[in-house]
Amino acid sequence: MTGTLVTKACLETWPNKRVVVLEANDFCSGATGRNAGHCKPDQWRGFAEYQKQFGTQQALKILQNEQQTWSNLVKYVRENNVDCDLWVGDTLDVPMTPEIAKAAKQDFESYKAAGGKVDHIKVTQDPAEATKISRVKEAQACYAWPASTLHPWKLAAYVMRENIKKGANLQTHTVARRVRQSPRSSGKWIVETDRGEIECSQVVHATNAYSAALEPSLSGLIRPIPHICTKVVPPETFSGSKRLQNSYGVLLPNRALITINPRTTSDGHVLFGGSNPGQPRFEKWLEEHGSLYTDDGLTGFKPITEAVRSFAQSQLVDWADEFKNPEGAINQRSWSGIIGLVRPLVMDDG
């Protein structure tokens, strides 16, 4: 997605320049093309941490940028009639313990007191009402505001097709091995690939988690790590008009987070992601199998899929009874994508 949007910006800024896009694998085959498509602008939750790191004004700007980015995304999809399964509605943040609910309330009030815009956020502090709204049994509170879900690959494919119409040259299965200064032309660069060399005036590294492979100075600053996305086929009684009507960020102890993204298509599938309670064991396992940090072919990890199953059965209202029936048992499929964590401030996107 990064490279696709950078290409769009380059073509709009310099319409007469030639732009070559190199993709090591299939188009949009990385984490963006594999993820749940949860377009959820942080509207308050990250404020306290950002304020601590960057100060009040910068923290406010970061959250304003998230909102503006989401608004621009929805506007682009609607104006161009992009077929990408766009859904716009309320996303819910659901604290799951009294302690987490108390901390969330403090963060929200701190953001509001600093001048943060909260008129569009619906806050429910009564646990019983929060459960009714969220359909999560042990919900302690509920924060709701506009967000989206979509099919990320379809969006990226649309934008790249438009780029190609404007002259972009997309080369898939073309691995960039090295970037060096040109010995022939001052101010030029040579990009070495398995299919030959490209000389150019500018190089944009849109490699995200893999950035250090081409720019060693980024080693240790951007850390690649797989995350698991799990697709769940819900009980039949929770499909159609009875399906989950919102996307979610479920706030759990030890900074764990389960994101829930119900697909808008007729299949009714629900995508679970985030850093769920099984993530620490996954990362410990990765430490013991270091070569897999950049392997996006992983198809699941038992503690993560078990955490998804446990949450769905124990917390989603009325799902448990369906799982007692073998015909209603949960069906899952999991896959991985490599995300880039940035140091020294390492934060997972909720």
Summary of the structure (lengths in Angstrom):
residues: 350
radius of gyration: 21.7
end to end distance: 18.2
largest distance: 71.2
contacts: 1065
relative contact order: 0.16
helix: 40%
strand: 25%
